[in-house]
Amino acid sequence: MFSRINSLGLLGMESYTVCVEVDISGGLPRMDVVGLPDTAVSEARNRVRSAVKNSGFEFPASRVTINLAPADTRKEGTVYDLPILIGILRATTNAFRMNLDDCAFIGELSLDGLVRHVNGALPMVIRARKAGYKRVFVPESNAEESSVVDGIEVYPVKSVLQLIEHLNGKEQIVPAKYDPASRPDVLLAPLPDFSDVKGQAEARRALEIAAAGGHNILMVGPPGSGKSMLAKRLPSILPEMTFEESLETTEIYSVAGVLPPEIALIKDRPFRSPHHSVSPAGLSGGGAIPRPGEVSLAHNGVLFLDELPEFSRQATEILRQPIEDGKITISRANASFTFPCSEMVVCAMNPCPCGYYGHPSKPCTCSPNAVTHYLSRVSGPLLDRLDIHIEVPPVDFERLSDNTPSESSAEIRKRVNAARKIQQERLKGTPAFCNAKMTPAQTREFCTPTPEAVRLLETAFNKLGLSARAYDKVLRLSRTIADLEGSEIIDTSHVSQAVQYRRLDRRMKTVG
C-alpha cells in the first residue's frame, strides 16, 4: 500500500515543497523515516504511532517506510508529523473522500492527537501558494499568521480527529480569513511620543533627519541625558510599514518562533534593543539550526545598541557587512542561510568610562589615555558606517521643569513622510527606497552639490580625513537635509549640516 502527501520544509527563510511518501509492506512491524531527517523528524515515529492509536485508529502491524523527498535536502523540525500521519491513514484506509493532490499539510502532533504550533508557517504557506496548492492545513495556533496569504485556503486544525472528519466530508473546518479590523495586529506596546522629550532640540533634529533618510545614527552623551529615551521614540516618527514590509517582518518572526499566536501581521516597526552581553550568534543569528538573530528581528525597524563600547568587539564587528548589504549570510558545512536585516542602526554611548568627559558641571575623572582607549573600543570601520554622530548634552533644570509640551511625533512624522515621498519618486524603479540605501552610482546622479558646497566638502574631507564611504554618506545626508527643506539642489547649508554630524571623527582627532 502506498500514498503520497504534500508538505513543506524550511531552510533559513526559504521554504520548499516536500513530498511525504508512505509505503506499507509485509514484514516485521517497523517504521523507518528516510530522506535526511534530523533527530526531531526521526522521533516523529513515536509521536505519530501514539497519535494514531489515541485518536481511535489502528496503526498498521507491518513495515512502514516514510520517504521525505527531495531526499538530498536535510529535513528539520516537527512540521512533518501531520503529513506522515495522514499518509499512513490514507495508505491503510484509502477512505478519504477529499482529493488531497492540491492540499498541503504541516503540523506537530502531541501523543493524544492534538496538533501543535510550528515555526515558520507563514513562509511555508506562501511557498504552498506559489507551488499551486489550493488548500493548506496548519495548526490552529498558526492560522492567524497564515491567513494573511491571499490565493490559498488556510484550514486551522485542532486535532487529528477533527481533520479526519473534515477529509471524510462529515464536519467541515471553516477556513481562516484575515480581517485587518478584527485585531490590532501590533507586536509592540503603544509607541512612546517625542512630546515627552524636554529640550534636546539638536538631537531631535538629528533623529528627524535620520528617520527621513533611513540613516544610521550614534548618540554620545553623559548618563541621564536622554539618549535611550530619544532612541525609543524613533519608531514613532518613521513612515508606516507597507504591506510588503509587514509581511517580510512577520515571516522573520514566524521563522524565529517569536510571533505571538494572536498576531496575524506585524504593522509596527520593530524596535530591538539587545543587552550589551549578547553573544555574536545572538546578534547575527545562528545555532545548529540557524535562526534569525537580533539584527534580523529588527528588519524594517530599529536596532538600538545602548552602551555601544560595552558590546564585545566580536559582536559589533559582525554588524559591518549587514549594515551595508541589508542581509546576513550564515554558512554551515551543508548549507548557507541568508536572513534580511535592512534596518536603521541606532547606537548610544558615554564619552568616557566615567561618563562625564566634556560635562559642563561634573568633572571627568578619566585620564586622557582612558578616554582614548574607551573611544577606541568602537572600531573605525563600524563608526564609518554610522551616518550621523550627535552629542546629547545634559538637560538643565529650566528646560526639565518647563511644562510647555514639545512637538509631537505625529507632527515630525508628517515632515518625514513628505521627505520619504520625494525620495520614493526619485528612486522609483530601483531597489533603493530611501537616501541611505542609494548605490554609489545613484549618489553621483542625485547628490550633486553646488560648486560652493563642493569646496566646503573638500575642506571638510581633508581636515577630518574622511574615508570614501564617509564622503558618500555625507553626500546622502546632505540630500536628505535638502529633501526635508524641499530643495532640489544641495547647497552649502545642507553640506555644512551634514559635516557637523561627523562629531566623533573630530572628537577622536582631538582626544588622540
N, C-alpha and C positions, 0 to 999 in steps of 0.2 A: 504494500500500500504506500502511496506516495502523495504528497501535497506540496504546494508552493504558496508562500505568503509574502507579501511585500512589507518591507520595513525600511528604516533609515538609520544611518550612522553619522558620527560626528568626528571630525579631525580638526581640532582648533576651532575656528569659526566656520569652517567649510563643512557642509553636510553632503552626504552622498546616499544613493539608494542601495539597499541591501535586500537580497533575495534569500528568504529563510526556507530552505528545502528540508523536508521531513520524509524520511524513508523508514518504514516499519517492516521488518523481515523476520524470518524464523531464527531460532537460536535462543541461547540463554538470555533471560531478562537483563538488559543493559542499555544505558543511554550515553551516547557519545556526542560531543559538540566539537566540530572541526571548522576550520576557516579562520585560523589565527585568533582564537578567543583569549582574552585576558582572564585573570582569576575570577573577576565578578561575573563574566559571561559563562565561564565553566561552571560556576556554582549555581547557575540557573537550573541545572538538572534537579537539584534538591528542591528549589522553590517551586518549579513547575510541577513536579511529581506531587508534592503536598497540596498545591493549589487545585490540581485536577481532582484529587480524591476528596478534599474538603469542600469542593463545590458540587459533589454528588455524582461525579463521573468516574468511569473505570479507566485506570491507567493501563495501557497495553502490557501484557506479560510477555513481551517479545524484545527483540533487539531494535532499539530506536537510534537512528543516526540523524543528527542535525548538521546541515552544512550552511554556513553563512557566506554567501557569495557577494562580492568577489573574494575568493579565498586567499588572495595575496595581500589584502589590506587588514591591518590589525583591528579587531573589534574590541571596544572598551565599554564598560558600564553595564547597567542593568536594563537598558532600554529594550532588549530583545526577549525579555521574559514573556510578555504578552503575545507577540507573534509566534514564538515557539509553541506556547500552549494552544493557540488557535490552529496551528499547523498539525499538531498531534491529534486534536479532536476532529479536525477535518479529514485527516487520513484514516482515522478509525471509525468514525460515524458516517461521514460523507452525507450529512443531513442538513447542512446549512442551505437555506433557500436563497440567500442573497449571493449574487455574483461578487466574488472578492477580488477579481482581477484588477479593478480600478480602485481598490482600497489599500490603505497602509495602516499599520498598527505599531504603536510604541507604548511602552509602559513597564514598570517594575511590578512584580507580584509579591504579596505577602503570603504566608503559608495558608491562610484561611480563604484566599481567593480575592482579596481586595486589591485594587490597582493603585499603586503609589506613584508619587511625583518623580519625574526625571528631569535632569538638567538639559538645557539646550533644545527644548521643544520648539521654540519659535523658529530658529533657522532650519530645523528639520521639516516643519510644516511648509515653510517657504520652498524648500527643495522638493517636497512632495507635489506642490502645485506646479513647479517647473517641469517635473517628470511626467505630468499629465494625469495624476491621480485625481479622482473626483471626491473621494471621502478619505478622511484620516481619523483614526480612533486614538485618543490621547487620554491620560489620566485626568480625572475631574479637576484636580488642582492645577493642571496645565492649560485648562480650557480657556481661561481669560486671556492669557498672552497669545495663544494660538488663534483665537478668534479674530484678531486684527488682520489676518491674511485674507484678502479677497480671492474669489475664484475657486474656493475649495470648501467643502462642508466639514466642519470640525465637530466630532461627537465626543462629549465628555463621558468617560467610563468610570463607574464607581467600583464595579466588581465583575468577576468572570460570569457569574450567573446573569447579571443584567445584560452583558454583552451578548451572551448566547441567546437570550430571549429576543434581543433585537435582530440578530443574524437569522433567527428562525422565523421572523415576522410576527412574533407574538405580542411583544410590548416594545414599541419604538422609543429610541432615545431621541430627545429633541436636540437638534444641532445648536451649538453655542453661537450666539450672534454678538458682535461687538457694537455696543451702543455708547458713544462718547459721553452722552448726557447722563448715563446711569451711574457712573463712577467718577470720582475726581481724577483718577489716573495720575496721581502725583507720588513721587517717591520720597520727596523731602518735605520737611515742615514748612509752613509759610515763610517766604523769604524775608530776611531782615532788610530794613529800609535805610537808605542813606540819610533820611531825615533825622536819624538818631545820632549822627556824627556831628560833634561840635568842633568848629574850626577846621583845620587841615585843608584849606582851600587848594593848596598846591597839590597835595596828594589826591584829592578828589578829582582835580582836573587831569592828573596823570592817569588815573583809573578810567576816566571817561574816554581819554584818547586810546588807552589800551583796549577798551571794550569796542570802540568804534572801528578799530583796525585789526582786532584779534591779536594784539601784540603781547608778548611775554613781559613781565614786569618784576623788578626787585625793589623791595622797600627796606630801607636802612634807617633805624632809629632806636632810641633808648627804650627800656622796658616801660610799658604802660602808655606809650604814645598813640596807640590805636592801630597798629599795623594789622593785627588779626581781625579787629573789628571792621576795618576797611575791606580786607580781603573777603570776608564772609558776605559782604554786601555786593560784591561784584556780580554774581549771577542775576541780581535783581535789575541790573541795567543792560544785560546782554539781550540781543534780539530773541524773540520767542523761537522755539525749535520748530523746524518744518516737520512734516510727517515722516519724510525720509530720514531725517536726523533722529527723530524719536524711535523709529524702527531700528536703526543701527545701534543706538544705545541700549534699547531693550534686548536686542539679540545678545549683546555682550553680557548684560546682567543675567540673562537666561542661561548662557553657557557657563558663567561663573557660579551659578546656583545661588545667587543673592537677590533674585527678583521675588518679592513677596507674592503669595498666591492671589491676593486680591487686586494686584496691579496688572492691567492689561497692556498699557503703553506708558512709558515714561515721557512726560511732557515738560518737566522742569529740567533745566540744565544741571547735570551732576556737579556736586562740589565735594571733592575728595581731599581730605587733609590727613595723610598718614603721619604717625608719630615718627620722630627722628630715629627711633630704634628699629625702624622697618628694615628687613633684610633686602638684599638686591633682588632676590626672587619674588619677594612680596611686592616690590615696587614695579618690576618689569613683567612679572608673570613667570610661570614655570612649574616645576614639580615633575614627578614621574609621569603623570598625565598633565601636560601643560594646561594651565587655566589663566585667564586674564589677570594681570596684576593691577595695582592702583593706577598706573599710567594709562591703562586701557579702560578701567572703570570710570575715568574722568573724561572719556571721549565725548566730544561736542560740549564739554563743560569746562570746569576749572580744576586744576591740580594745584593745591596750595601746600607749599613746603615751608612750614614755620621753623624758625631757628635753623636756617639752612646750613651753617657751618657744623652743626651737631650731627648731621647725617653722615654716615660713613662715606669715605671717598669712593669706594667701590659702588655704592648705591647711586650716588649723584652722577657719576661718570656714565652710568647706564643710560641716563637721560639724553646724552648728547645727540646720538643719532635719531632717536624717536622724535625729539623736538623739531629736527629738520625735516624728517621724512613723513611724519604723521602716521607711522606704523612701526611695529616692533616685531622682529622675527626671532623666534626661539627655536634653536636647532637641536635635534636629538639624533641618535645614531640611525634611526629608521625613518625619520621624517622631520620636516620643518613646519612650524606653526606660526602664522602671521596674524597678529591682532591689530586692529586700528587704534590709534591714540592721537587723534588730532584735537588738541585742546589748548587752552591758554594756561601757561605755567606761571604761577604767582609765587614769589618767594619773599620771605621776610627774615631779617637778621638784625642783631645788635651790632653797633660799630666796633665793639671790642669785647674782651671777655667779661669785664665788669658791667658793660653796657652803657657807660656814661662818657665815652670819648666825644668831645665836642659839645657836651651838655652845657647849657647857659648858666646853670646854678650848682650842679653837683659835680665835684671834681672827679676826674678819671684816675683810678689807682693803678692802671696798667702801664708798664714800660713801653717805650716805642717798639722794642722787639716783640713784645707780647701782642701789640696791636697788629704789627705786620704779619706775625705768624697766624693770628686769628683770621685776618682777611685772606691770607694765602690758602686757607682751608677750602675756599671756593675757587676752583680751578679757573684759569684764564679761558680755556675753551668753553666751559659752561657759562661763564659770565658773558662771553662774546655772543652767546645765543639768546641772551635776555635783552630785549629791545630797549627797555626803559629802566633806568636806575634812579630812584627817587628817595630823597631824605625825608623822613617823617619826624619832625621835631616834637618835643613835648608841648601839650596844650596848657596855656596859662589859666589862672583861676577865673579871670574875667570872661573868657570865652566859655569855660565849662559851666559857669553859673548863669550864662545868658539863656533865657527861656525862649528866645526867638527861634522858631522852627527852621531848620536847614532845608535846602532844596531836596525834594523827594526823589526817590528812584524813578518814579513814573515820568517826571519832567526830564531827567537826564536821559532816560531810555528813548524819549522822543528824538533827541538830537542824535543819539547813537543809531537809531533806526534810519534816520534821514541820511547819515553818512554811509551806512551799510547799503542803502538803496543805490546811492551813487556808485559805489564800488561794484555792486552786482551788475549794474548796467554796463560799466566799463569792462568788466571781466566776463561778460556773457559769452557762453560757448566754450569756456575753459574750465579746467578742474578747480582753479582758484575761486574762492568766494569772498575773500577779503584781502586787504592790502598786505597783511603779514604773510599770506600764502602765495604771493606773486613769485614767479620764477625770475631768474636774472634777466632773461630777455624781456619779460613784461615790465620789470623795474626800469630797464633802459627806455622802454617805449612810453611808459606812463608817468615816470618820475623824473622829468627833465626840469631842473631848476633854472631860474633866470641867470644871466651872466653874473650879476652881483651876488646871487645866492651861491653860485659855483665858487666864486672867490672866497666867500666866507667858509664854505665847506672845505676848501683846500687848506685854509689856515687852521681850521679845527682838526683836520686829518693829520697834518704834520705836527701840530702841537701835542695832540693826545696820543699819537701813534696808533691810530685806529687800524684794525685789520680790514681786509677786503670785505669780509662778512659784515663787520660793524658799519662799514661805509654804505653797503646796500641797505642795512637796517635803518640807518639814519635817513636815507632817501625815502624808504617806505613809510617811516614815521612822519616825515615831512609831508608826504602825500596824504596821510590820514588827518594831520592837523589842518591842511588846506581843505580837505573834504568837509571837516566839521564847520569850517567857515564858509563853505560853499564856493570856494575859489578854484578856478580851473588851472591857475598857474601856481608854481611853488616859488615863493619869493624869500627874501632874507629873513623875514619874521618867522616863517614856518621852519626854515632850516635852523635858525638860532634856537628856537624852542626845542627842536629835536636834539640838537647838540647838547643843550642843557640837561637833557635826560640821560647823558652818559656820565652820571655823577661818580660812579665808582671807578671809572677809568682815571678821573682826575684825583680821586681820593687815594688810590693806590700809588700814583706817581708822587703825591705829596708825602704820604707816610713812608714810602720807600726812600 
